[in-house]
Amino acid sequence: MSEYKMTEEQMLSAEWAYVRDKRNKLLQETDWWAVSDRVMSNEEKQYRQDLRDLPSKFQNPNDVIFPSKISKE
């Protein structure tokens, strides 16, 4: 049986998919901030915008730094 090896392009694609999946999960966790009977703070808006902008701000998925989650105490 031969061992399957991913090409560099496939690896890069998989790494970007991981970044997008993690970003989407973080956005989903904060979707409730945007309900119609609530006003988001500027800090909340910026956090969500930073998440949405992640893939376009980095050339390499291994360089991605996710924004710090806002503390809700």
C-alpha positions as CSV (number, residue, x, y, z in Angstrom):
1,M,0.0,0.0,0.0
2,S,1.4,3.4,-1.0
3,E,1.4,6.3,1.4
4,Y,-0.5,9.4,0.3
5,K,1.3,12.7,0.6
6,M,-0.3,16.1,0.1
7,T,1.2,18.6,-2.3
8,E,2.3,22.0,-1.0
9,E,-0.8,23.5,-2.6
10,Q,-3.1,21.0,-0.8
11,M,-1.4,21.7,2.5
12,L,-1.7,25.4,2.1
13,S,-5.4,25.0,1.1
14,A,-6.0,22.9,4.2
15,E,-4.2,25.4,6.5
16,W,-6.4,28.2,5.1
17,A,-9.5,26.1,5.6
18,Y,-8.5,25.7,9.3
19,V,-8.0,29.4,9.7
20,R,-11.4,30.2,8.1
21,D,-13.1,27.5,10.2
22,K,-11.7,28.8,13.4
23,R,-12.6,32.4,12.3
24,N,-16.1,31.4,11.5
25,K,-16.5,29.6,14.9
26,L,-15.3,32.8,16.7
27,L,-17.7,34.9,14.7
28,Q,-20.6,32.5,15.4
29,E,-19.9,32.7,19.1
30,T,-20.4,36.4,19.0
31,D,-23.4,36.5,16.6
32,W,-25.7,37.2,19.6
33,W,-23.9,40.6,19.9
34,A,-25.7,41.7,16.7
35,V,-29.3,40.9,17.6
36,S,-31.7,43.7,16.7
37,D,-32.6,44.7,20.3
38,R,-28.9,45.1,21.3
39,V,-26.3,47.7,20.4
40,M,-22.8,46.5,19.9
41,S,-20.0,48.5,21.4
42,N,-17.2,49.8,19.2
43,E,-14.9,47.2,20.7
44,E,-17.3,44.4,19.7
45,K,-17.7,45.8,16.2
46,Q,-13.9,46.0,15.8
47,Y,-13.3,42.5,17.1
48,R,-15.8,41.0,14.6
49,Q,-14.4,43.1,11.8
50,D,-10.9,42.0,12.6
51,L,-12.1,38.4,12.4
52,R,-13.8,39.0,9.1
53,D,-10.6,40.6,7.7
54,L,-8.2,37.9,8.8
55,P,-7.7,36.0,5.5
56,S,-7.0,39.1,3.6
57,K,-4.5,40.5,6.0
58,F,-2.0,37.6,5.9
59,Q,-0.1,35.9,3.1
60,N,0.6,32.7,5.0
61,P,-1.9,30.9,7.2
62,N,0.8,30.0,9.7
63,D,1.4,33.8,10.3
64,V,-2.3,34.4,11.3
65,I,-2.8,36.0,14.7
66,F,-6.3,35.9,15.9
67,P,-7.6,39.0,17.7
68,S,-7.9,38.8,21.5
69,K,-11.3,37.8,22.6
70,I,-13.2,40.6,24.4
71,S,-13.6,40.0,28.1
72,K,-17.2,40.2,29.2
73,E,-17.2,40.5,33.0
